[in-house]
Amino acid sequence: MENPDQETLERWHKDPNNWKWGLFYYNPDDKRIFPPKRAAWMGFTLNFSNRKSVLVFLMILALIVGLLYFLPAHK
């Protein structure tokens, strides 16, 4: 669905089948990269069914690992 209405977005968000282990949002019909978390006041999460989201996740992970690896250790 290219431009879902607010009602559809809410239905997707509340559907427990779109939340793997209650933590990871996985909905192939939802094209958003950053949908709201289950508790919307907590911010956003990644839609792991969207390839762009997985790429964003891997880039953030690589950045964190790179920073930890290349920053000098304090003694």
C-alpha positions, -999 to +999 in steps of 0.1 A: +000+000+000+016+032-012-001+058+010-021+041+038-045+062+058-041+069+095-066+041+104-046+015+085-013+027+101-029+023+136-043-011+127-008-023+116+008-008+147-016-025+171-015-059+153+006-083+175+015-103+144+036-073+132+057-074+163+083-103+165+090-112+201+071-081+211+102-059+202+109-059+165+084-044+140+081-065+109+054-056+084+060-060+047+029-039+038+043-009+058+068+010+037+079+033+064+115+030+076+109+044+111+075+035+124+066+044+161+075+020+188+048+000+206+047+027+232+047+057+208+059+081+234+093+062+234+102+073+199+107+052+168+119+018+158+129+001+125+106-018+102+128-049+097+108-060+067+120-029+048+155-034+032+163+003+037+156-001+075+180-031+077+206-011+058+202+018+083+205-006+112+237-021+098+252+013+091+245+024+127+259-008+140+290-004+119+295+032+131+293+021+167+317-008+162+340+014+142+340+041+169+347+016+196+375+000+176+393+032+165+389+054+195+420+052+218+414+033+250+418+054+282+442+039+307 
